[in-house]
Amino acid sequence: MKRNLVWLLLIGTALSFTNCKDSGDAVEPDDENELITSVTLKFTEQGTSTTTSFSYKDADGDGGNAATQFDTIALKPNKTYTMTVELLDESKTPTDDITKEIKEKADEHLFIFTPSPATLLTYTYGDKDKNNYPIGLTGKAVTGATGIGKLTVQLRHQPGAKNGTPEPGSDDVNLNFNLKVQ
């Protein structure tokens, strides 16, 4: 009886190894970073309908050829603006609206806006994902006194790890706009 059980286990093990075939295909992650060729920041001055847009365009995305457009952000001092972000992948026909994808996968994305010096601009998030973490597609930007510096715009891709901080994940976007408040 023991001998038959041992043979049965050996045959079962051998069959399980011969039935498991490797297709040779590498497992691809199902949640890659997005290709973003165009980033536009739109600032609408509070109390007016005046909207000013500033863009970054790079036809082949990060790396490769240099950007074809990299605007300097010019804002008035001591003003409040509603700021929105638009992202496109213009390498496709028709153009792919990545903004829509970020909204759909809001729980995997976080914008970080870092002015330098910090006194030039303060940003407050205006949107949140289903877990109550900020997104950053819309918010409020308040300028300080006159000055010149940078505004770093990062879009962090954080599938399965978003916790409201910049640390987990990788960058979909990491841009240093020149910023003039005057």
Buried (B, 14 or more C-beta within 10 A) or exposed (E): EEEEEEEEEEEEEEEEEEEEEEEEEEEEEEEEBBBBBBBBBBBBBEEEEEEBEBBBBBBEBBEEEEBEEBBEBEBBEEBBBBBBBBBBBBBEEEEBEBBEBBBEBBBBBBBBBBBEEEEBBBBEBBBBBEEEBBBBBBBBBBBBEEBEBBBBBBBBBBBEEBEBEBEBBEBBBEBBBBBBBE
